[in-house]
Amino acid sequence: MTISRTSLNAIPLSFASVSVGTPGDPLEEKLKAISSAGFRAIELGFPDLLAFAHSFHKKEIREDDYENLCVAGNEVKKLCERYGLGIMMLQPFSNFEGWGKGSRERDDALARARGWIGIMRAVGTDMLQVGSSDSPNISADLNVLASDLRELADMLAPHGYRLAYENWCWASHAPTWSLVWEIVQLVDRPNIGLCLDTFQTVGSEYADPCSSSGLIESQGSQQKLEDNFRYSLATLSKTVPKEKIYLLQISDAYKPTVPFEDKEIGGLRPRGRWSHDFRPYPFNGGRHTKQCVGMAKAVLGTGSRCWFSVEVFDGGADGKDISRENRGEMGMFCSGAMASVRTLLDECADS
């Protein structure tokens, strides 16, 4: 399929609220920077909502205090409207699927789902991002995972809400786009689709923060790795219907200056730690811009012109830059991200 640059002008562009500044920075300042850069919407990160709720209510708000979170959420909606921004999605809803029937964890997951649905109503979004679970004690049966997600999709459906399922590259059982796509097909509901991500695909199928090369070395030669990655992207373009891709999140990846220890630290697996601090926007010092462009082209090759949303966590090549996305000035950072997306689209176009 030929990808014309003109056709890409219709792609709506979003920016994750958690990708600029810190949760301690005023949300209004983040929204002002995102809007000034030309983005049309945000992914509202729960940490930002929680921090805003603390400030708005002038007291500590628990993560499960859904009444006060909804009141704060309605104010966030008004702020976004003031800056001409929609709320494209609420994120990240995690560790939902795979718990045993009757378990405390499953009851908690369902309670969280009901609470987050209320937040969605308050902030005025119709999409919930669900990351593939990284909990170690969940079922490995894809049919069980699909059954749980079907239940969640059915909880969302009466409200007209959608579930965007994302592969997290450190997930327990569904770290790749093809596995989450298999699960989405098993769910078999019209209101579930894919949240694809350039970093998560590169991180699960091409790069490895634990190796000295920064690449997955178990596949043999680098040529074999390249061939397998290209085949995966070609398969995505040929097999996933465009209407089942709800959005593409965009970020690159640094090669860590020192390979990670291949073990869990602070409750996070290596790729989880990598994801949290080593993700610049493309064309800004990351190592895998070429592969990110390839992933974006694969999505566009389905015919999709879905949301492209910047979700970055840029701690520099060593992951220790505590000022991170707030370096210099938030407005400059968001403008740089917009220029990056424009360049990405230029690189994707055939004509």
Disulfide bonds with the S-S distance in Angstrom:
none
